Amino acid sequence: MRSHRATPVLLAALAVTVPASIAGSVGTASAEGAAMPAPTVTSTDYPDDSAWHGGVGIYGDFTIDDPSDRAVRYEVTIDGRRFLHLPTQNGEPVTVAIAPYRSGPFIISVGAIGPEGENGPRTDYWSRANAGSAPKAWWKLDEPAGTRTLAAQTREGEEPVTARAIGRFATGAEGQSGTAARLSGGRAQTPTPVDTTKSFTISAWARPTAEGDSVVAAATGHRRNAFSLQSRDGHWAFVQSAADSRGAATTQAVAEQPVYADTWAHLTGSYDATQKRLRLWVNGILASDVAAGDTAWDAQRFLRIGAGVHPQAHAFRGDVDEVRVLDRIIVPDEAAALPRLPKQTRARWKFNTDGSDDSAFGNDMTLRGGAAIDPGAGFDEWGSPAGLMLDGTGAYAEAAGPVIRTDRSFTVTAWANPGQATSATSTLLSLPGDNANRFALRYQPETGWQLAVADSDSADASTTVARQWTLPGEWAHIAVVYDAPTRTVILYANGIPAERTGVGAFNAEGALQIGRSAIGEPEYWRGAVDDVWAIQGALSPEQVSMLYAPFEFETSDWPA
């Protein structure tokens, strides 16, 4: 009997196609060898039948064999987008661990490669995966102020899980979704709900307000954290300790992106016990994927929110929201979805009859200095019946307030026709603070569009500038998109982006302006403006493109 070798393979990191010079063409033989037969594929974890099995992020073993006993390699494709190259000798069977990345039917296609590069027909193996299991515990942290017992949402039929607040741990703060917890050296804790020797995932929103190392969440032992999701040396990290003893070695997956104070970040740390990997996602993007330590130990003490184990607890100072713990790995699409928040239309001004707001928030615009609704100022002859006309000498429109929070993700878009612009710089949109515009969108005929975004509300604030160009004398669709977790601003002109990173944040509380700057020189706009949107949340490129369409569609919120 031939030997049987188990080969666990890290699927996410292997995305390599097989060169035709190596694999040959399907069904071909070399001059010295016959074509290979189709290999066999079997699995007791995910059988090829009509039933549903396992689930997203749950590994199963698949055994591949060559009936001709000649294969030197098996080429495996999972759902047409993940590729594995599994070496073998004399067609010996190979067992590989595979975790489905999506629910529903999935296909594993396998071909056998002979010693001279010969191949043959592939075997398509079908199975069905259940949806990924819900979190073992999920603290939404939406309790009212003063709550000290924090109930987690658990899976149906499982025992309830509660955490106890200790010290300066206050509920009721403003969160990313509902309310959040505000920590000033306190913590919440509960017995660790998962076995940390096995695969698990922990995620949370965190907004640090102080510098230095700090622990957002940790699975603790008596002397060390088995795992911790934390800031370390100015970067987010997912850290593993080799043993529950002082001085034990650590392994860490560290993000290149720095920690930004007073800025929400979504963190996901996942330990893959099958592949022995530590993975860290920051704001839904894989930030680090490293080999885990040789051993993982079971943190049988507490899961702590806001601190690790003493004496180096590294208490977190700031806000924490939406803490989830899963007893499995998380797959890329799931990790990318966790930080997505609904985008809310806070105002939309069509300027068809007046400055009324078409959203549910009633943020009407007041027309000042001779600003007027003009039937000839619509951005499209058939798509918009009218627009706002400004004379460049004192006409503008303003809202009663900022409409959006500018220390969080936001989008502001407008149609504008700079055809009547003078040679001087003119301001299309601005949102002032007390001393500086959070952003000001300007136009100059010789250089085009300029977006200036201030880092702070001070007269000498540093600014980030993005530039774009559109054809003079023609309507242009302009969008300003700020993504707070990544501190990125994008200026779109007719759907084309110009991106700048490292943009600081502050919440400007002045009134949104159309057609002037309320700080410094007013730089009045001359020409038509139409269909202005103010959205809380960063629109995707696809969503910006929708607003670039030449018609007015119904006012609505936007999906995450």
C-alpha positions, -999 to 999 in steps of 0.1 A, spaced: 0 0 0 13 35 -9 19 60 19 -6 87 26 7 122 32 -13 151 47 -4 185 33 -22 215 48 -19 245 24 -24 282 29 -49 290 2 -52 328 5 -15 334 -2 -12 311 -32 -26 327 -63 -2 313 -90 -12 299 -124 5 270 -141 27 280 -170 17 263 -202 53 252 -207 51 232 -175 15 220 -175 11 213 -212 -24 213 -228 -53 194 -214 -53 159 -227 -18 160 -243 11 136 -238 48 141 -241 69 122 -266 79 98 -238 47 94 -218 9 87 -223 -17 112 -213 -26 113 -176 -59 100 -164 -83 122 -144 -73 122 -107 -98 112 -80 -109 136 -53 -127 125 -21 -137 142 11 -157 131 41 -159 167 54 -173 181 22 -188 152 2 -198 156 -35 -235 153 -28 -267 174 -26 -264 180 12 -249 211 29 -217 207 49 -193 226 71 -193 263 65 -174 294 54 -141 295 72 -143 258 83 -116 236 70 -122 202 55 -97 175 42 -97 167 5 -77 137 -7 -64 136 -43 -50 105 -60 -36 95 -94 -49 61 -106 -18 57 -129 7 61 -101 28 85 -123 19 121 -112 46 144 -98 22 173 -91 -15 180 -87 -28 213 -100 -58 225 -80 -82 254 -86 -109 264 -61 -138 283 -75 -117 294 -105 -97 320 -84 -75 302 -59 -47 280 -72 -26 253 -55 4 233 -67 8 201 -47 39 180 -53 37 142 -51 59 112 -60 47 83 -82 11 95 -80 9 91 -42 -23 105 -27 -21 140 -11 -45 153 15 -50 191 15 -71 212 40 -94 237 23 -118 262 38 -146 275 16 -145 312 11 -182 316 3 -215 298 10 -233 277 -16 -219 254 -42 -182 255 -47 -160 236 -72 -125 221 -68 -110 213 -102 -79 191 -101 -55 179 -128 -25 155 -126 8 164 -141 32 135 -152 70 134 -150 74 147 -185 48 174 -182 20 153 -197 -15 158 -184 -50 148 -191 -87 155 -182 -94 174 -150 -117 162 -123 -144 187 -112 -154 181 -76 -186 198 -63 -198 203 -28 -220 228 -8 -209 249 21 -231 264 47 -229 301 55 -202 311 80 -212 306 116 -223 337 136 -200 351 163 -196 331 195 -201 365 213 -209 399 199 -209 430 221 -226 458 203 -220 481 233 -253 499 227 -263 499 264 -274 532 279 -250 552 300 -243 538 334 -247 501 324 -221 478 341 -232 444 329 -227 440 291 -247 413 274 -233 398 242 -254 386 213 -248 348 210 -259 321 187 -293 306 190 -295 279 216 -261 287 232 -255 299 267 -256 337 273 -223 356 276 -220 387 297 -190 409 305 -186 430 336 -174 466 334 -145 474 358 -132 508 367 -135 537 343 -154 520 316 -185 541 305 -213 531 281 -233 556 261 -206 573 241 -211 580 204 -201 550 184 -196 538 149 -229 519 150 -252 531 178 -233 539 210 -199 528 222 -179 523 253 -155 551 265 -125 538 284 -102 559 306 -81 531 321 -110 507 329 -119 474 312 -147 449 307 -141 412 311 -157 377 308 -144 342 307 -127 336 273 -155 323 251 -133 304 227 -105 278 228 -74 298 217 -55 266 207 -80 264 179 -88 288 151 -106 320 162 -112 356 152 -116 388 172 -127 422 158 -136 456 171 -138 493 162 -113 514 182 -107 551 185 -76 558 206 -73 592 222 -39 587 237 -5 577 224 15 546 235 9 509 234 -27 500 243 -48 468 242 -82 469 225 -90 433 234 -70 403 247 -75 367 256 -55 364 289 -38 339 310 -23 344 345 8 362 333 6 368 296 -20 375 269 -24 344 247 -35 368 219 -41 406 219 -55 430 194 -36 462 202 -15 492 192 23 486 194 50 511 187 25 533 168 10 506 146 -19 482 150 -9 446 157 -23 411 165 1 396 190 6 360 201 25 348 232 43 315 231 35 306 268 17 319 299 49 329 315 68 362 319 95 366 293 77 343 268 85 350 232 59 368 210 49 367 174 30 396 159 12 405 127 18 443 124 1 468 100 23 492 81 -4 519 85 2 539 116 -23 544 144 -42 577 141 -53 593 173 -90 604 175 -97 583 144 -119 552 143 -102 521 129 -117 487 124 -94 458 135 -97 421 129 -72 395 141 -75 359 131 -56 329 143 -55 300 117 -47 269 137 -47 247 106 -22 268 86 -4 282 117 -9 318 106 -17 351 122 -36 376 101 -45 412 108 -70 432 88 -72 470 93 -103 487 79 -112 456 60 -78 453 42 -53 425 49 -25 444 67 -3 415 77 -2 377 73 27 359 91 36 325 104 22 320 139 43 308 168 50 270 172 26 266 200 -7 281 210 -21 278 245 -56 281 258 -64 314 275 -85 301 303 -87 333 323 -106 363 307 -114 379 275 -107 416 283 -120 446 264 -97 475 269 -67 459 287 -45 429 288 -32 410 318 -11 427 345 16 439 351 17 452 315 -20 456 309 -15 486 285 -50 500 293 -68 514 263 -79 550 264 -105 560 239 -137 545 225 -144 509 216 -174 495 196 -188 463 181 -166 437 196 -170 402 180 -154 369 188 -157 339 163 -146 303 168 -132 300 133 -111 319 108 -125 348 89 -123 348 51 -113 379 31 -148 389 19 -161 387 55 -132 408 68 -138 434 41 -175 436 50 -172 442 87 -161 478 86 -187 488 61 -212 513 75 -244 525 59 -241 558 41 -267 583 49 -279 611 27 -279 641 51 -290 666 24 -297 668 -13 -305 701 -30 -320 697 -65 -325 735 -70 -355 729 -92 -378 754 -75 -359 767 -44 -332 757 -19 -353 730 -1 -336 698 10 -350 667 -7 -337 644 21 -354 635 54 -333 659 74 -347 692 63 -314 709 58 -327 737 35 -304 761 18 -309 799 21 -302 818 -12 -284 850 -5 -270 881 -23 -291 876 -55 -287 838 -59 -316 826 -80 -332 794 -94 -329 795 -131 -346 772 -156 -315 775 -178 -291 764 -150 -300 727 -150 -270 704 -156 -288 685 -184 -315 698 -207 -336 667 -202 -324 655 -169 -327 686 -147 -354 713 -151 -335 741 -133 -305 749 -112 -288 776 -90 -274 806 -108 -247 827 -90 -234 861 -103 -198 860 -89 -202 893 -71 -220 884 -39 -245 856 -46 -242 823 -27 -263 798 -8 -257 784 27 -272 757 49 -282 763 85 -252 742 97 -225 718 86 -250 691 76 -223 664 79 -196 655 104 -163 661 88 -142 641 113 -159 611 100 -162 597 64 -182 620 42 -190 628 5 -201 660 -11 -209 662 -48 -222 688 -72 -227 696 -109 -211 729 -119 -206 748 -151 -174 770 -149 -180 784 -184 -186 819 -169 -158 818 -144 -135 848 -144 -97 846 -145 -96 848 -107 -100 818 -84 -136 811 -74 -149 788 -47 -176 763 -56 -180 746 -21 -166 751 13 -173 740 49 -158 763 75 -147 757 111 -140 786 134 -106 794 118 -102 773 87 -122 756 60 -124 719 66 -124 717 28 -127 743 0 -133 733 -36 -120 760 -60 -117 765 -98 -93 785 -118 -96 785 -156 -58 781 -162 -52 753 -137 -86 736 -132 -101 723 -100 -83 724 -66 -94 708 -34 -78 720 -2 -84 700 30 -73 713 64 -59 690 91 -71 712 120 -92 742 128 -64 767 131 -55 796 109 -21 781 102 -34 745 97 -15 723 72 -36 714 42 -37 686 17 -43 696 -19 -57 675 -48 -61 688 -83 -82 678 -113 -89 692 -148 -121 693 -169 -127 709 -203 -134 747 -199 -170 758 -206 -186 724 -200 -206 710 -171 -185 690 -147 -195 665 -120 -173 671 -90 -172 648 -59 -152 652 -26 -149 619 -8 -131 616 26 -125 582 42 -118 587 78 -104 553 89 -77 555 62 -74 593 63 -77 594 25 -94 622 4 -103 617 -32 -113 645 -57 -134 631 -85 -139 651 -118 -164 634 -141 -157 601 -124 -119 603 -126 -102 602 -91 -72 620 -77 -63 606 -43 -43 620 -14 -34 602 18 -24 612 53 -52 637 57 -59 648 92 -94 654 106 -115 678 126 -152 684 128 -161 717 112 -193 732 127 -198 761 103 -225 762 76 -219 744 43 -214 771 16 -222 769 -21 -206 796 -42 -181 812 -17 -157 807 11 -169 820 45 -132 823 57 -107 847 41 -115 860 6 -150 849 -4 -140 841 -40 -176 842 -52 -186 816 -79 -199 828 -112 -220 804 -131 -245 776 -126 -245 749 -99 -269 720 -96 -279 688 -78 -257 690 -47 -255 660 -23 -241 658 12 -236 622 24 -223 609 57 -200 581 45 -174 576 18 -190 566 -15 -173 540 -36 -161 548 -71 -191 529 -85 -215 550 -64 -198 583 -74 -202 571 -111 -239 567 -105 -242 604 -95 -223 613 -127 -253 600 -147 -270 628 -167 -304 627 -148 -318 633 -114 -328 601 -97 -347 597 -64 -330 608 -32 -320 578 -11 -294 565 13 -266 544 1 -256 508 8 -225 501 29 
